[in-house]
Amino acid sequence: MITQFVFYVFAAVLLFAATMVITARNPVHAAMYLVLAFFNSAVLWIMAGAEFLGIVLVLVYVGAVMVLFLFVVMMLDINLARIREGFVRHIYIGLPIAAVMVLQMLLVVGSDAFQVDRLPAGDMPIPPDVANTPLLGSVLYTVYVYPFELAAVILLVAIIAAITLTLRRREGTKHQDPAKQVRVRKGDRLRVVDLRSGAQNREPDNRP
């Protein structure tokens, strides 16, 4: 009973966070809601017995990918007003694409690959000496090694593209030349001024 209650609580928060990701107007807020969605998904994975997936979701996506997202969002200097202006204009293209994606997910979930014989609760045999981490590693690096490497290449291309976008020339920005900073001399940056104290440094008083 307690497990079911905890599951529904985290599932409800996950649905709320996922909805706010696509409805939030501020991209930084959307990224933070995505972090919340990842945390709740990790809890659900751990409750389902897939502790490796839950830990990876927190360490990789929340700890690395989301930090990259936030850096990109903050450094791109996105014009929010311009993005909001084109929302209604592109909604006719976005709605059919969203409908196709939902249809694809329904076809995947409803396929024969997901139709397994379900046992009553508590009757599922779980060997005590079997962990999902070695099994996932063996399958990932044997059967799915090429898709795994392809995903790594795609992430590398995405990182390079993000860095390239942040290094574009913009008006009003200042850039430093490391070569000039290394070649600088003391005389170029430091000026010694002789400040004499006392009466010698005072100007004569010519007032009547």
N, C-alpha and C positions, 0 to 999 in steps of 0.2 A: 504493500500500500504506500509506504513512504517512497519507495523507488519510483512508483508510477507518478506520484505527486511531484517529485523532483524532476522527472523526465518532462512532464507537461509544463512546468515552470520554465525550464531552460528552452524547451521547444517554442513556447510563446515569446520569450525574449528574443530568440533567434529569428522568428518570423517578423517581429517588430523591427529588429535591427536591419534585416534584409530589405524590408519595405522602405525604411528611412534612407538606405544607401541609394536607391533609385529616385527618391522623392526630395532629398535634401538639396537646397539651392546652392549651398556653399560646398565646394569640393573637399575642403579640409574636414568639414563635419561629416561628409559622406565617407571619407576614409576612416574616420574614427568610429563611425557606426559599423563599418566593415570589420574593424578590429574586434568590436563587440560581438559581431556575428561569428567570427572565427573562434573566439573564446567559447561561446556557447556550443558551437559545433564540436569543438574539442571535448567538452564535457560529455556530450551525447556519444561521441566515439568511445570514450573511456567507459561509459556506462554499458555500451554494447560489447565490451570485451576487447576492443581494438585499441589498446593503450598506445601502441606504437604510432598509429595514425593520429591519435589525439595529441601526443607529445610533438610529433613532427609538424602538425598544424600550428601549434603555438610557437615552436622554435623557428621554423622556416618562414611561414607566412606572416605571423605577427611580428617576429623578431627581425626579419630581413626584408621580405617583399613589401610589407606595409611601410617600413621605414623608407624604402626606395620610392614608394608611391607618394609619401608625404614630401620628400625632398623634391620630387618632380613637380608636384602640384604647387609647392611654395616658390620654387625657383623659376617656373615658367611665366609667372606674372599674368595669369589668365584674366581676360576681360569678361567678368561675369555678366555685365549688361549686354554685351554682344551675344553671349551664349543664350541668354534668356530670350532675346529677340527672335532667334531662329527656331525656338521650340515648337511653336504652333505650325510653322511652315514645314517642318520635317516630321511632324507627327503622323502624316499619312504614309510615310515610308517606314517609320519605326513600328507602327502597330502591326502591319503584315509580317514584318521580320520577327516581332515578338510572338505572334501567333504561330509562325512556323517553328520557332524554337520550342514553344510549349508543346506543340504537336510531336516534335522529335523526342522530347523527354518522355511524353506519354507512351510513344511507341517503344522506347527503350525499356521503360519500367514494365510495360505490359507484354514484353516479348517472352518467349518460352524459356530464355536463359534465366529469368527470375522466378519461374514457376517451380518451386522446390516443395518437397513434402514437408509440411510443418508438423512438428511434434508438440504435444501439450507442454505447457510451461513447467519447467523443472525436470523434464524427461530428456533434455538434450545432453548427450554424453560429451563431456569435456575432459580429455585426458590431462592429468595434472602435469605431465612432463613435456607438453607441447606448447611452445610459445609462438605467437604470430610473427615476431620479428625475424627469426631465421627463415620461416616459410616465405614471408614477403620478400626478403632479400634474395632468396634462391630463385623465385619466379621473376623478380624485377631484373636481375642481371643475367638471366638465361633466355626466357621466353620474350620478355619485353625490353631487351637491352637496346635495340635500335630506336624504338619510340622514346626511351629514356634519354638517350644521347641527343635525339632530335629536339626534345623539350629543353635540354640544356643549351643547345645552340640557339634556339629561339629566345631564351632568356638573356643570353649574351648579346644578341642583336638588339633586344629591347633596351638593355643597359647602355649600349653604345649610342643608340638613337636618343635616349634621354639625355645623355651627356652632350651630344651634338646640339640638341635643341637649347640647352641652357647656355651654350657657348656662342650663340648667335649674336651678331652685332646689334646693339640697341643704342639709341640716343640717350645721352646723359649718364652712361655708365663709365666707370674708370677701370682701366686695365693696367696691370703691373708687368714690367719687363724684368724677369729674373736676371738676365745677363747684365743689364744696367745696374741693378742692385748689387751684384757681385763686384763690378768694376768701380764702384764708388770709392772716393778717397775722403780722408778726414777734412781736407780743405774745401771740399764741395758741400759739406754738410755743417761744418763747425766754423764759427767766426768769433775770434777772440776780441773782446772790447776792453779797453783800459778804462776802468771807472775809478777816478780819483775821488777820495773822500775829503770831507772837511771844507776849509775855506777855499782851497785851490779850485774846487769844482763848482763854486758858486759864481753866478753872474753878478756883475757890479750893479748896485742899486742906484739908478740915476734919478730917483724920484726926489722932488724938492722937499 
